[in-house]
């Protein structure tokens, strides 16, 4: 029987059970609960918008979206979003999902810190950023009822979440700060590391090898 939280059913499938076990082993409690909430908030908002979302793909997108911040999946030379995207793609292909389906989840995770763009792509891409923006930034929180919020947070609590998620972001990117160029993630590095010097896009243009 499927677990139901705030009216959203967690798919009762082997793929979902294995995805849950993988992320629970790799992530700490803060990231795991955050990732489950992302699936739930995203699913609630997608349903309200009439989006037809594959629940297994939405689940893997939500659960794996921050996997690149964990020691087991983090690389040293690319954006953390890509680490999670690659892990999700491989997982889905190994579990019989199509290349197209895996690609949509790859896009969902790779673009989850890129505002607006995912909302114009497939529902399985949009659902992840809808959940992320709700849980991290509180965007559109009024679209979710007080009862729904209470049920989700009861299942997956948010103790000191703002501080804990910022620390998780920093710990996952501190040893690869150059990968944050062009993203909001450099705000996190700058917040925790006063010595961090951001790459200036204007200066890159002005100092390019072109003569004019």
FIMIVEX-595355 format. One line per 5 residues: for each residue x, y, z of N, C-alpha, C. Coordinates in Angstrom, 1 decimal. Layout:
N
X,Y,Z,X,Y,Z,X,Y,Z ~ ... $
This chain:
212
0.8,-1.2,0.0,0.0,0.0,0.0,0.9,1.2,0.0 ~ 0.5,2.2,-0.8,1.3,3.4,-0.9,1.2,4.3,0.3 ~ 2.3,4.9,0.7,2.2,5.9,1.7,1.6,7.2,1.1 ~ 0.7,7.8,1.9,0.1,9.1,1.4,0.4,10.2,2.4 ~ 0.9,11.3,1.8,1.2,12.5,2.7,0.6,13.7,2.0 $
-0.3,14.3,2.7,-1.0,15.5,2.2,-1.7,15.2,0.9 ~ -2.2,14.0,0.7,-2.9,13.7,-0.5,-2.0,13.2,-1.6 ~ -0.7,13.2,-1.4,0.2,12.8,-2.5,0.7,11.4,-2.1 ~ 0.5,10.5,-3.1,0.9,9.1,-2.8,2.4,8.9,-3.2 ~ 3.2,8.3,-2.3,4.5,7.9,-2.7,4.4,6.6,-3.5 $
4.9,6.6,-4.7,4.7,5.4,-5.5,5.2,4.1,-4.8 ~ 4.4,3.1,-4.8,4.7,1.9,-4.1,5.4,0.9,-5.1 ~ 6.6,1.3,-5.6,7.3,0.5,-6.6,8.7,0.2,-6.1 ~ 9.3,-0.8,-6.8,10.6,-1.2,-6.4,11.6,-0.1,-6.8 ~ 11.4,0.6,-7.9,12.2,1.7,-8.3,12.2,2.8,-7.2 $
11.1,3.1,-6.7,11.0,4.2,-5.6,11.6,3.7,-4.3 ~ 11.4,2.5,-4.0,12.0,2.0,-2.7,13.5,2.0,-2.8 ~ 14.1,1.6,-4.0,15.5,1.6,-4.2,16.1,3.1,-4.2 ~ 15.3,4.0,-4.8,15.7,5.4,-4.8,15.8,5.9,-3.4 ~ 14.8,5.6,-2.6,14.7,6.1,-1.2,15.9,5.5,-0.4 $
16.2,4.2,-0.6,17.3,3.6,0.1,18.6,4.3,-0.2 ~ 18.8,4.5,-1.5,20.1,5.1,-2.0,20.3,6.5,-1.4 ~ 19.3,7.3,-1.5,19.4,8.7,-1.0,19.5,8.7,0.5 ~ 18.7,7.9,1.2,18.8,7.9,2.7,20.2,7.5,3.1 ~ 20.9,6.6,2.4,22.2,6.2,2.8,23.2,7.3,2.5 $
23.1,8.0,1.4,24.1,9.0,1.0,23.9,10.3,1.7 ~ 22.7,10.7,2.0,22.4,12.1,2.5,22.2,12.0,4.0 ~ 22.4,13.2,4.7,22.0,13.3,6.1,20.5,13.6,6.2 ~ 20.1,13.7,7.4,18.7,13.8,7.7,18.1,15.1,7.1 ~ 18.9,16.2,7.1,18.4,17.5,6.6,18.2,17.4,5.1 $
19.1,16.8,4.4,19.0,16.7,2.9,17.9,15.7,2.5 ~ 17.8,14.6,3.3,16.8,13.6,2.9,15.4,14.2,3.1 ~ 15.2,14.8,4.3,13.8,15.3,4.5,13.5,16.4,3.5 ~ 14.5,17.3,3.2,14.3,18.3,2.2,13.9,17.7,0.9 ~ 14.6,16.7,0.5,14.4,16.1,-0.8,13.0,15.5,-0.9 $
12.6,14.8,0.1,11.2,14.3,0.1,10.2,15.4,0.1 ~ 10.4,16.5,0.8,9.5,17.6,0.8,9.4,18.2,-0.6 ~ 10.6,18.3,-1.3,10.6,18.8,-2.6,9.7,18.0,-3.5 ~ 9.7,16.7,-3.4,8.8,15.9,-4.2,7.3,16.2,-3.9 ~ 7.1,16.3,-2.6,5.7,16.5,-2.1,5.2,17.9,-2.5 $
5.9,19.0,-2.3,5.5,20.3,-2.7,5.4,20.4,-4.2 ~ 6.3,19.9,-4.9,6.3,19.9,-6.4,5.1,19.2,-6.9 ~ 4.8,18.1,-6.3,3.6,17.3,-6.8,2.3,18.0,-6.5 ~ 2.2,18.6,-5.3,1.0,19.4,-5.0,0.8,20.6,-6.0 ~ 1.9,21.3,-6.3,1.8,22.4,-7.2,1.5,22.0,-8.6 $
2.2,20.9,-9.0,2.0,20.4,-10.4,0.5,20.0,-10.5 ~ -0.1,19.3,-9.5,-1.5,18.9,-9.6,-2.4,20.1,-9.7 ~ -2.1,21.1,-8.9,-2.9,22.3,-9.0,-2.9,23.0,-10.3 ~ -1.7,22.8,-11.0,-1.6,23.4,-12.3,-2.1,22.5,-13.5 ~ -2.5,21.4,-13.1,-3.0,20.4,-14.1,-2.0,19.8,-14.9 $
-0.7,19.7,-14.4,0.4,19.0,-15.1,0.3,17.5,-14.9 ~ 0.5,16.8,-15.9,0.4,15.3,-15.9,1.9,14.8,-15.7 ~ 2.2,14.5,-14.5,3.6,14.2,-14.1,3.7,12.7,-13.8 ~ 4.7,12.1,-14.4,5.0,10.7,-14.0,5.5,10.7,-12.6 ~ 4.8,10.0,-11.6,5.2,10.1,-10.2,6.5,9.5,-9.9 $
6.9,8.4,-10.6,8.2,7.8,-10.3,9.4,8.8,-10.8 ~ 9.2,9.4,-11.9,10.2,10.3,-12.4,10.3,11.6,-11.5 ~ 9.1,12.1,-11.1,9.1,13.2,-10.2,9.8,12.9,-8.8 ~ 9.6,11.6,-8.4,10.2,11.2,-7.1,11.7,11.2,-7.2 ~ 12.2,10.6,-8.3,13.6,10.5,-8.5,14.2,11.9,-8.6 $
13.5,12.7,-9.4,14.0,14.1,-9.5,14.1,14.8,-8.2 ~ 13.1,14.7,-7.4,13.1,15.3,-6.0,14.1,14.7,-5.1 ~ 14.2,13.4,-5.1,15.1,12.7,-4.2,16.6,12.9,-4.5 ~ 16.9,13.0,-5.8,18.3,13.0,-6.3,18.8,14.5,-6.5 ~ 17.9,15.5,-6.4,18.3,16.8,-6.8,19.5,17.4,-6.1 $
19.7,17.1,-4.8,20.8,17.6,-4.1,21.9,16.5,-3.8 ~ 21.8,15.4,-4.5,22.7,14.3,-4.2,24.1,14.7,-4.5 ~ 24.3,15.6,-5.4,25.7,16.1,-5.7,26.3,16.8,-4.6 ~ 25.6,17.1,-3.6,26.2,17.8,-2.4,26.8,16.8,-1.4 ~ 26.5,15.5,-1.6,26.9,14.5,-0.6,28.3,13.9,-1.0 $
29.1,13.5,0.0,30.4,13.0,-0.3,30.5,11.9,-1.2 ~ 29.4,11.0,-1.2,29.5,9.8,-2.1,29.3,10.2,-3.6 ~ 28.7,11.3,-3.9,28.4,11.6,-5.3,29.0,12.9,-5.8 ~ 29.6,13.7,-4.9,30.2,15.0,-5.3,31.5,14.7,-6.1 ~ 31.6,15.5,-7.2,32.9,15.6,-7.9,33.7,16.8,-7.5 $
34.8,17.0,-8.1,35.6,18.2,-7.7,35.7,19.3,-8.7 ~ 35.1,19.0,-9.9,35.3,19.9,-11.0,34.1,20.3,-11.8 ~ 32.9,20.0,-11.3,31.7,20.4,-12.0,30.6,20.8,-11.0 ~ 29.6,21.5,-11.5,28.5,21.9,-10.6,27.8,20.8,-9.9 ~ 27.5,21.0,-8.7,26.8,19.9,-7.9,25.5,19.4,-8.6 $
24.8,20.3,-9.3,23.6,19.9,-9.9,23.9,18.8,-11.0 ~ 25.0,18.9,-11.7,25.3,17.9,-12.7,25.6,16.6,-12.0 ~ 26.2,16.6,-10.9,26.5,15.3,-10.2,25.2,14.6,-9.9 ~ 24.3,15.3,-9.3,23.0,14.6,-9.1,22.2,14.2,-10.3 ~ 22.3,15.1,-11.4,21.7,14.7,-12.6,22.2,13.5,-13.2 $
23.5,13.3,-13.2,24.2,12.1,-13.8,23.8,10.9,-13.0 ~ 23.8,11.0,-11.7,23.4,9.9,-10.8,21.9,9.4,-11.1 ~ 21.1,10.4,-11.3,19.6,10.1,-11.5,19.5,9.4,-12.9 ~ 20.2,10.0,-13.9,20.1,9.4,-15.2,20.5,7.9,-15.2 ~ 21.7,7.7,-14.6,22.2,6.3,-14.6,21.2,5.4,-13.8 $
20.7,5.9,-12.7,19.8,5.1,-11.9,18.5,4.7,-12.7 ~ 18.0,5.7,-13.4,16.7,5.4,-14.1,17.0,4.5,-15.3 ~ 18.1,4.6,-16.0,18.4,3.7,-17.1,18.6,2.3,-16.6 ~ 19.2,2.2,-15.5,19.5,0.9,-14.9,18.2,0.2,-14.4 ~ 17.1,1.0,-14.2,15.8,0.5,-13.8,14.8,0.5,-14.9 $
15.3,0.5,-16.1,14.4,0.3,-17.2,13.6,1.5,-17.8 ~ 13.9,2.7,-17.3,13.2,3.8,-17.9,14.0,4.2,-19.2 ~ 13.2,4.9,-20.0,13.8,5.2,-21.4,14.8,6.4,-21.3 ~ 15.6,6.5,-22.4,16.6,7.6,-22.4,15.9,8.9,-22.3 ~ 14.7,9.1,-23.0,14.0,10.3,-23.0,13.5,10.7,-21.5 $
13.0,9.7,-20.9,12.6,9.9,-19.5,13.7,10.2,-18.6 ~ 14.8,9.5,-18.7,16.0,9.8,-17.9,16.6,11.2,-18.2 ~ 16.5,11.6,-19.5,17.0,12.9,-19.9,16.1,14.0,-19.2 ~ 14.8,13.8,-19.2,14.0,14.8,-18.5,14.3,15.0,-17.0 ~ 14.6,13.9,-16.4,15.0,14.0,-15.0,16.4,14.6,-14.8 $
17.2,14.3,-15.8,18.6,15.0,-15.8,18.4,16.5,-15.9 ~ 17.5,16.9,-16.8,17.3,18.4,-17.0,16.7,19.0,-15.7 ~ 15.8,18.2,-15.1,15.1,18.7,-13.9,16.1,19.1,-12.8 ~ 17.1,18.2,-12.6,18.1,18.3,-11.6,19.1,19.3,-12.0 ~ 19.6,19.2,-13.2,20.6,20.1,-13.7,20.2,21.6,-13.7 $
18.9,21.8,-13.9,18.3,23.2,-14.0,17.6,23.6,-12.7 ~ 17.7,22.9,-11.6,16.8,23.2,-10.5,17.3,24.5,-9.8 ~ 18.5,25.0,-10.1,18.9,26.3,-9.5,18.8,27.4,-10.6 ~ 18.2,27.1,-11.7,18.0,28.1,-12.8,16.6,28.6,-12.9 ~ 16.3,29.7,-12.4,14.9,30.2,-12.3,14.2,30.3,-13.7 $
12.9,30.0,-13.7,12.0,30.2,-14.9,12.1,29.2,-16.0 ~ 13.3,28.9,-16.4,13.5,28.0,-17.6,12.8,26.6,-17.4 ~ 13.0,25.9,-16.3,12.4,24.6,-16.1,10.8,24.6,-16.3 ~ 10.2,25.8,-15.9,8.8,25.8,-16.0,8.2,25.8,-17.4 ~ 9.1,26.0,-18.4,8.7,26.0,-19.8,9.1,24.6,-20.5 $
9.6,23.7,-19.7,9.9,22.4,-20.2,8.9,21.3,-19.8 ~ 9.3,20.1,-19.9,8.3,19.0,-19.6,7.9,19.0,-18.2 ~ 6.7,18.5,-17.8,6.2,18.5,-16.5,7.2,17.9,-15.5 ~ 7.9,16.8,-15.9,8.9,16.2,-15.0,10.1,17.1,-14.7 ~ 10.3,18.1,-15.6,11.4,19.1,-15.3,10.8,20.1,-14.4 $
9.6,20.6,-14.7,9.0,21.7,-13.9,8.8,21.3,-12.4 ~ 8.4,20.1,-12.2,7.9,19.7,-10.9,9.0,19.8,-9.8 ~ 10.3,19.6,-10.2,11.4,19.7,-9.3,11.6,21.1,-8.8 ~ 11.7,22.1,-9.8,11.9,23.4,-9.3,10.7,24.0,-8.6 ~ 9.5,23.6,-8.9,8.4,24.0,-8.1,8.6,23.6,-6.6 $
9.0,22.4,-6.4,9.2,21.9,-5.1,10.4,22.6,-4.4 ~ 11.5,22.8,-5.1,12.7,23.4,-4.6,12.4,24.9,-4.1 ~ 11.8,25.6,-5.0,11.5,27.0,-4.7,10.5,27.1,-3.5 ~ 9.6,26.2,-3.4,8.7,26.2,-2.2,9.5,25.9,-0.9 ~ 10.3,24.9,-0.9,10.9,24.5,0.3,12.1,25.4,0.8 $
12.9,25.9,-0.2,14.0,26.7,0.2,13.7,28.2,0.3 ~ 12.9,28.7,-0.6,12.6,30.1,-0.7,11.2,30.5,-0.2 ~ 10.3,29.5,-0.1,8.9,29.8,0.3,8.1,30.4,-0.8 ~ 8.5,30.3,-2.0,7.8,30.9,-3.1,6.5,30.2,-3.3 ~ 5.4,30.9,-3.5,4.1,30.3,-3.7,3.6,29.5,-2.5 $
4.1,29.8,-1.3,3.7,28.9,-0.2,2.2,29.1,0.1 ~ 1.6,30.2,-0.3,0.2,30.4,-0.1,-0.7,29.5,-1.1 ~ 0.0,28.9,-2.0,-0.7,28.0,-2.9,-1.0,26.6,-2.2 ~ -0.4,26.4,-1.1,-0.5,25.1,-0.4,-1.2,25.4,0.9 ~ -2.2,24.6,1.2,-3.1,24.9,2.4,-2.3,24.6,3.7 $
-2.8,25.3,4.7,-2.2,25.1,6.0,-2.2,23.6,6.4 ~ -3.2,22.9,6.1,-3.3,21.5,6.5,-2.3,20.7,5.7 ~ -2.1,21.0,4.4,-1.1,20.3,3.6,0.3,20.5,4.1 ~ 0.5,21.8,4.5,1.8,22.2,5.0,2.1,21.4,6.3 ~ 1.1,21.4,7.2,1.3,20.7,8.4,1.6,19.2,8.3 $
0.9,18.6,7.3,1.0,17.1,7.1,2.4,16.8,6.5 ~ 2.9,17.6,5.6,4.2,17.4,5.0,5.3,17.6,6.0 ~ 5.2,18.7,6.8,6.2,19.0,7.8,6.2,18.0,9.0 ~ 5.1,17.5,9.3,5.0,16.4,10.3,5.7,15.2,9.9 ~ 5.6,14.9,8.6,6.3,13.7,8.0,7.7,13.9,7.9 $
8.1,15.1,7.5,9.5,15.5,7.2,9.8,16.8,7.8 ~ 10.2,16.8,9.1,10.4,18.1,9.8,11.5,19.0,9.2 ~ 11.4,20.3,9.6,12.4,21.3,9.2,13.1,22.0,10.4 ~ 13.7,21.3,11.3,14.3,21.9,12.4,15.5,22.8,12.0 ~ 15.5,24.1,12.3,16.6,25.0,12.0,17.0,24.8,10.5 $
16.0,24.7,9.7,16.2,24.3,8.3,17.0,25.4,7.5 ~ 16.7,26.6,7.7,17.3,27.7,6.9,18.9,27.6,7.1 ~ 19.3,27.5,8.4,20.7,27.5,8.7,21.3,26.2,8.2 ~ 20.6,25.1,8.4,21.2,23.8,8.1,21.3,23.6,6.6 ~ 20.4,24.1,5.8,20.5,23.9,4.3,21.6,24.7,3.8 $
21.7,26.0,4.3,22.8,26.8,3.8,24.2,26.2,4.1 ~ 24.3,25.6,5.3,25.5,24.9,5.6,25.7,23.7,4.7 ~ 24.7,23.0,4.4,24.8,21.8,3.5,25.3,22.3,2.1 ~ 24.7,23.4,1.6,25.1,23.9,0.3,26.6,24.2,0.4 ~ 27.0,24.9,1.4,28.4,25.4,1.5,29.3,24.2,1.6 $
29.0,23.2,2.4,29.9,22.1,2.6,30.0,21.3,1.3 ~ 29.0,21.3,0.5,29.0,20.5,-0.8,29.7,21.2,-1.9 ~ 30.0,22.5,-1.7,30.6,23.3,-2.8,31.9,24.0,-2.4 ~ 32.3,23.9,-1.2,33.4,24.7,-0.7,34.7,24.4,-1.4 ~ 34.9,23.1,-1.8,36.1,22.7,-2.4,36.1,22.8,-3.9 $
35.0,23.4,-4.5,34.9,23.6,-5.9,34.2,25.0,-6.2 ~ 34.7,26.0,-5.5,34.0,27.3,-5.6,33.9,27.9,-7.1 ~ 34.8,27.5,-7.9,34.8,28.1,-9.3,33.6,27.5,-10.1 ~ 33.0,26.4,-9.6,31.9,25.8,-10.3,30.6,26.6,-10.1 ~ 30.7,27.6,-9.2,29.5,28.4,-8.8,29.3,29.6,-9.7 $
30.3,29.9,-10.6,30.2,31.0,-11.5,28.9,31.0,-12.3 ~ 28.3,32.1,-12.4,27.1,32.2,-13.2,25.8,31.7,-12.5 ~ 25.9,31.3,-11.3,24.8,30.8,-10.6,24.6,31.5,-9.2 ~ 23.4,31.3,-8.6,23.2,31.8,-7.3,24.0,31.2,-6.2 ~ 24.7,30.1,-6.5,25.4,29.4,-5.5,26.7,30.1,-5.1 $
27.1,31.1,-5.9,28.3,31.9,-5.4,27.9,32.8,-4.2 ~ 26.6,33.1,-4.1,26.2,33.8,-2.9,26.4,33.0,-1.6 ~ 26.2,31.7,-1.7,26.5,30.8,-0.5,28.0,30.8,-0.2 ~ 28.8,30.6,-1.2,30.2,30.6,-0.9,30.7,31.9,-0.3 ~ 30.2,33.0,-0.8,30.6,34.4,-0.3,30.1,34.6,1.1 $
29.0,34.0,1.4,28.4,34.2,2.8,29.3,33.5,3.8 ~ 29.8,32.3,3.5,30.6,31.6,4.5,32.1,31.8,4.4 ~ 32.6,32.3,3.3,34.0,32.5,3.1,34.3,33.9,2.6 ~ 34.7,34.8,3.6,34.9,36.2,3.3,36.1,36.4,2.3 ~ 37.0,35.4,2.1,38.1,35.5,1.2,37.7,35.1,-0.2 $
36.5,34.6,-0.4,36.1,34.2,-1.8,36.0,35.4,-2.7 ~ 36.6,35.3,-3.9,36.5,36.4,-4.9,35.6,35.8,-6.0 ~ 34.5,36.4,-6.3,33.6,36.0,-7.4,34.3,36.3,-8.7 ~ 34.0,35.5,-9.7,34.4,35.8,-11.1,33.4,36.8,-11.6 ~ 33.9,37.9,-12.2,33.1,39.0,-12.7,32.9,38.8,-14.2 $
31.7,38.6,-14.6,31.3,38.4,-16.0,31.8,39.6,-16.8 ~ 31.6,40.8,-16.3,31.9,42.0,-17.1,33.4,42.0,-17.3 ~ 34.2,41.7,-16.3,35.6,41.6,-16.5,36.1,40.6,-17.4 ~ 35.4,39.4,-17.4,35.7,38.4,-18.4,35.6,38.9,-19.8 ~ 34.5,39.6,-20.1,34.3,40.2,-21.4,35.4,41.2,-21.8 $
35.6,42.1,-20.8,36.6,43.2,-21.1,38.0,42.7,-21.3 ~ 38.3,41.6,-20.6,39.7,41.1,-20.7,39.8,39.9,-21.6 ~ 38.8,39.6,-22.4,38.9,38.5,-23.3,40.0,38.8,-24.4 ~ 40.5,37.7,-25.1,41.6,37.9,-26.0,41.2,38.7,-27.3 ~ 39.9,39.0,-27.4,39.5,39.8,-28.6,40.0,41.2,-28.5 $
40.5,41.8,-29.6,41.0,43.2,-29.5,40.0,44.2,-29.3 ~ 38.7,43.9,-29.7,37.7,44.9,-29.6,36.3,44.2,-29.5 $
